[in-house]
C-alpha cells in the first residue's frame, strides 16, 4: 500500500506560496511508505485498519502543514505545525510497530 499524495495546487493561491507547497508535498512523498510483505498475518483487519490510520495521519499532517504555511497568523501557524508533528509521530509509531512485527517494510524513496 502506498500513500497517495496530492500533486495539484489550488488556483488562486498567493504568489510565492506554490514553492512552499511543492516542498512540503515533496518531503511527504519522500517519506518511506508502508508496503505489505505478502504474508497474511493473524488479525488482518486490525492491521489493515492501523495501516489506513497511519496513511490518514500522514495525509492530515500534510494538509495541516500546508494550511500553516498559508496563514498570516504565526500563533495559529505554530499550533497547526505542532498538530502536524503529532500526526506524523503517530503514523511513524504505527509504521515502526508493524515493521517490528514483520508485517510491512520500509521501502526507499
C-alpha positions in Angstrom: 0.0 0.0 0.0 1.4 3.4 -0.9 0.2 6.7 0.3 -1.5 9.0 -2.2 -0.1 12.5 -2.2 -2.0 15.3 -3.9 0.2 16.9 -6.5 -2.0 19.8 -7.6 -2.2 23.3 -6.2 -5.4 25.2 -5.8 -6.0 28.0 -8.2 -5.6 31.5 -6.8 -3.0 30.6 -4.2 -0.9 33.7 -3.3 2.2 34.3 -5.3 5.3 32.6 -3.8 3.2 30.1 -1.8 3.4 27.4 -4.6 7.1 26.7 -3.9 6.4 26.1 -0.2 3.5 23.7 -1.0 5.7 21.9 -3.5 8.5 21.4 -1.0 6.0 20.1 1.6 4.4 17.7 -0.8 7.9 16.5 -1.9 9.0 16.0 1.7 5.9 13.9 2.5 6.3 11.9 -0.7 9.9 11.2 0.1 8.9 9.5 3.4 9.1 5.7 3.3 5.6 4.4 2.7 4.4 1.1 4.2 4.3 -1.9 1.9 2.8 -5.2 2.7 5.2 -8.1 2.9 2.9 -10.6 1.2 2.2 -12.9 4.1 -1.2 -12.9 5.7 -0.8 -12.3 9.4 -3.4 -13.0 12.0 -5.7 -10.1 12.7 -5.5 -8.8 9.2 -8.5 -6.5 9.5 -6.9 -4.8 12.6 -3.6 -4.5 10.8 -5.2 -3.0 7.7 -7.0 -0.5 9.9 -3.7 0.5 11.5 -2.1 1.0 8.1 -5.1 3.0 7.0 -4.8 5.2 10.1 -1.1 5.8 9.5 -1.9 6.9 6.0 -4.6 9.2 7.1 -2.3 10.7 9.7 0.3 11.5 7.1 -2.2 13.0 4.8 -3.7 15.1 7.5 -0.3 16.3 8.6 0.4 17.4 5.0 -2.9 19.4 5.0 -2.1 21.0 8.4 1.4 22.0 7.3 0.1 23.5 4.0 -2.5 25.5 5.9 0.1 26.7 8.4 2.2 27.9 5.5 -0.7 29.9 4.2 -1.7 31.6 7.5 -0.7 35.1 8.3 -1.1 34.5 12.0 2.2 33.0 13.4 0.5 31.7 16.6 -2.1 29.7 14.7 0.5 28.5 12.2 2.7 27.3 15.0 -0.3 25.4 16.5 -1.1 23.7 13.1 2.6 22.7 12.7 2.6 21.1 16.2 -0.6 19.2 15.4 1.0 18.1 12.1 4.1 16.9 14.0 1.9 14.9 16.4 0.1 13.2 13.4 3.4 12.3 11.7 4.8 10.9 15.0 1.7 8.7 15.5 2.0 7.5 11.9 5.7 6.7 12.4 5.0 4.8 15.6 2.4 2.7 13.8 4.8 2.0 10.9 7.6 1.1 13.3 5.3 -1.3 15.2 4.1 -3.0 12.1 7.7 -3.2 10.7 8.9 -4.8 14.0 6.2 -7.4 13.6 7.3 -8.1 10.1 4.0 -7.0 8.6 5.4 -4.1 6.5 8.7 -3.0 5.3 10.0 0.5 4.6 11.0 1.0 1.0 13.5 3.6 -0.1 12.0 6.5 -1.9 
